[in-house]
Amino acid sequence: MARVGEHAVVLGASLAGLAAAAALTERFQRVTIVERDALQAEGHRRGVPQGRHVHVLLPAGRVGLAELFPGVVDDLRSRDARVIDTTELRFHIAGGTLLLDDDDLEIVSATRPLLESVVRDRVRARPGVRILEGQDARGLVTTQDRSRVTGVRLGSHDSNTEDTLVGDLVVDATGRRSRSPQWVADLGYPSPDEERLQVGVHYTTRLFRRAPSDLEGCQAVVVAIPPRGRRGGVLLAVEGDRWLLTLIGLLGERPPGDLDGFIDYACSLWVGDLHEVVAAAEPLGKASTGGFPGSLRRRYDRVRRFPDRYVVTGDAVCSLNPVYAQGMSVAISEAAVLGQVLDAHGLAQVGPQFFQRTRRTIDAAWAMATGADLGCPGVEGPRPVRWRLMNAYVNRLLRVAHHDRVVAQAFMEVNGMVAPPQHLMRPRIVTRVLHGRRSPARTSGN
């Protein structure tokens, strides 16, 4: 693989930044990762607002991560992360439970600190990698005509001085609070348009001791929020023989943090699996709370002018409702595309090339997340005829999937991002959906 430059700079050491750095180490002599936080072995970082809550690496993310780091899934297993196939998953949605029996589709379940620690160790082991901790990127450095980014200005939290870090390529993976829109505007380029969908999600998470006999050996449970409800939850087996349970509230609904209130909230869900666990299991530690105002997409793919040798990736481009667990898998996919763009085009117009090549993946993830959120009548947003027709079709598909393995597997392939949404419109699936017997809906009590 040919080198395309001497030095690349990545802003942000979360999973998006680490994945981007992995792709760059094969194409640059040196890679420097700049991170605001101090990086602990497996501690929670302030820069990951959802870090204490449920995280799932979807099947597409698991495959993509293994391509970036061959053997990394074994590393995760050796650290007690769980690799769970759909036969070990209970997915409660649309008034019933999907009929799942495919052991080829696997998710990775672990706490976010463990997942980041394993990936970060892999990145550190690459030749030429350096991680600067406790450093904040304060702006871009460019050529005199501002046509090309040549580095970043850095400063530490405890100093007013600034240093310049020079690079042949700069990648912004600083997340939802990325300052790239302002930085490019300051250089005289147009800021990207933004699309938003407000959902007002709040979540509360607790850890519990896990016994092998819990839920008959099941290792993951998803209780989707019903269309006219506001409550749901996700339960995952994680390292250390523990359950990680995140209870979810939509449109301002807030799961309580005290143990009794947490158990009562779990009891209020339309399926009893989560309550069965928390009512009997030993609680470990205190509750963690969080919130997510809404999905945000910055349309860099529509910007006509953009500084050369600069790329924005991960949540800095598209921040999706974490309920759907798409963010890490999208970021890993983007890292692979970044490598492909550099191989095909070098550093020339790398940003615009990257934004166009990643558009399809982001389109699909955005459509799935916002489409599902708009299924709740209280979420404000456009519902054109096309959306209403597709929503009706998906609702019918899910009810058929309660008793049809083929339809259930097709849904999980799309949900796991190993197949595009159009996969659900294949003639074989459409026929089964339209002629299949739908299971009766259950009544939601929340």
Buried (B, 14 or more C-beta within 10 A) or exposed (E): EEEBBEBBBBBBBBBBBBBBBBBBBBBBEBBBBBBBBEBEEBEBBEBBBBBBBBBBBBBBBBBBBBBBBEEBBEBBBEBEBBBBBBEBBBBBBBBBBBBBEBEEBBBBBBBBBBBBBBBBBBBBEBEBBEBBBBBBBEBBBBEEEBBBBBBBBBBBEEEEEEBEBEBBBBBBBBBBEBBBBEBBEEBEBEBBEEBEBBBBBBBBBBBBBBEEEBBEEBBBBBBBBBBEBBBBBBBBBBBEEBBBBBBBBBBEBBBBBEEEBBBBBBBBBBBEBBBBBBEEBEBBEEBBBBEBBBBBBBBBBEBEEBBBBBBBBBBBBBBBBBBBBBBBBBBBBBBBBBBBBBBEBBBEBBBBBBBBBBBEBBBBBBBBBBBBBBBBEEBEBEBEEEBEEBBEBBBBBBBBBBBBEBBBBBBBBBBBBBBBBEEBBEEEBBEBBEEBEBBEEEEBEB
